[in-house]
Amino acid sequence: MIEKKHNTKVFIFASVLRCDPKSRPVMQRVIAATEKEARRQLVRDYVLSFAGRFPLTENAS
């Protein structure tokens, strides 16, 4: 289970692998407090384009 922090969000990026720029874009979802933090998790392997964000919510049981 993911521990929810007060301002944690899900960031969505359209991404292309750096090692294969002709590959098709893939949507990546990352949980982070800021967009900068989210990009840090993916930037090594992907070229990123911001696609959106939404608050992290707990699933109702």
Secondary structure, 3 states (H helix, E strand, C coil): CCCCCCCCEEEEEEEEECCCCCCCCEEEEEEECCHHHHHHHHCCCEEEEEEEEEECCCCCC
